[in-house]
Amino acid sequence: MKQVWKYPLNTPPGGVVEHRMPADAELLTVQEEHGSLVLWALVDPGAAGSEARRFAVVGTGHDIAVRVGRHLGTVRAPALYGGSVVLHVFEVQET
């Protein structure tokens, strides 16, 4: 049976966050929740194994220092950084 789990993306713009997830987790959305940036994923808690996945948080107009893959969402969140930054979240592609 599947469940939706959330993963905090606690890093300043330009940072990368790594989370261990059940194998084959489906990434759903990124939004602000209670002043934090959060990623939600559809997971199978009984999946055989887990995998480390990395996510880059980038501000508009900022350099991207890693190789990015799928765009997961853009967040305009007044509760983050005084509302002065629009954040974009990407899954990091492994080389």
C-alpha positions as CSV (number, residue, x, y, z in Angstrom):
1,M,0.0,0.0,0.0
2,K,1.3,3.4,-0.9
3,Q,1.5,6.6,1.2
4,V,2.4,10.2,0.8
5,W,5.5,11.2,2.8
6,K,7.1,14.7,3.1
7,Y,10.7,15.6,3.1
8,P,12.0,19.0,4.3
9,L,14.3,20.9,1.9
10,N,16.2,22.9,4.6
11,T,18.9,24.6,2.6
12,P,19.5,28.2,1.5
13,P,19.2,29.0,-2.2
14,G,22.1,27.3,-4.1
15,G,22.2,24.4,-1.7
16,V,21.6,20.6,-2.2
17,V,19.7,18.3,0.1
18,E,19.9,14.5,0.1
19,H,17.1,12.3,1.4
20,R,16.9,8.5,1.6
21,M,13.5,7.3,0.2
22,P,11.9,4.0,-0.5
23,A,12.9,2.7,-3.9
24,D,10.9,4.1,-6.8
25,A,9.4,7.0,-4.9
26,E,7.3,9.2,-7.1
27,L,8.1,12.9,-6.6
28,L,4.8,14.9,-6.4
29,T,5.2,18.6,-5.5
30,V,7.2,21.2,-3.7
31,Q,5.6,23.9,-1.6
32,E,6.1,26.0,1.5
33,E,4.6,24.7,4.7
34,H,4.9,26.6,8.0
35,G,7.9,28.6,6.8
36,S,9.8,25.7,5.4
37,L,10.3,24.3,1.9
38,V,8.9,20.8,1.7
39,L,8.8,18.0,-1.0
40,W,6.0,15.4,-1.0
41,A,6.5,12.0,-2.6
42,L,4.3,9.0,-3.2
43,V,6.1,6.0,-1.6
44,D,5.7,2.3,-1.0
45,P,6.9,1.9,2.6
46,G,7.2,-1.9,2.0
47,A,9.5,-1.4,-1.1
48,A,12.6,-3.5,-1.2
49,G,15.4,-1.2,-0.5
50,S,15.8,2.5,-0.5
51,E,17.8,5.1,-2.5
52,A,19.5,8.4,-1.8
53,R,18.1,11.2,-4.0
54,R,19.4,14.7,-4.1
55,F,17.5,18.0,-4.7
56,A,18.9,21.4,-5.6
57,V,17.2,24.6,-4.4
58,V,17.9,27.6,-6.7
59,G,16.9,31.2,-6.5
60,T,15.8,33.0,-9.7
61,G,18.9,34.5,-11.4
62,H,21.3,32.5,-9.2
63,D,24.0,30.2,-10.7
64,I,23.3,26.5,-10.6
65,A,26.4,24.6,-9.4
66,V,25.2,21.1,-10.0
67,R,23.8,19.1,-13.0
68,V,20.0,19.4,-12.6
69,G,17.4,17.1,-14.0
70,R,13.6,17.2,-13.6
71,H,12.1,20.5,-12.3
72,L,9.9,19.7,-9.4
73,G,8.4,23.1,-8.7
74,T,8.7,26.8,-8.3
75,V,7.7,28.3,-4.9
76,R,6.8,31.9,-4.1
77,A,6.6,31.8,-0.4
78,P,6.2,35.0,1.6
79,A,7.3,33.1,4.8
80,L,10.7,32.3,3.3
81,Y,13.5,34.9,3.2
82,G,11.1,37.7,3.7
83,G,9.3,36.9,0.5
84,S,12.1,38.4,-1.6
85,V,13.2,35.1,-3.3
86,V,11.4,32.8,-5.7
87,L,12.8,29.3,-5.3
88,H,13.0,26.6,-7.9
89,V,13.6,22.9,-7.0
90,F,15.2,20.3,-9.2
91,E,16.2,16.7,-8.8
92,V,20.0,16.5,-9.1
93,Q,21.2,14.3,-11.9
94,E,24.0,11.9,-11.0
95,T,27.0,11.9,-13.4
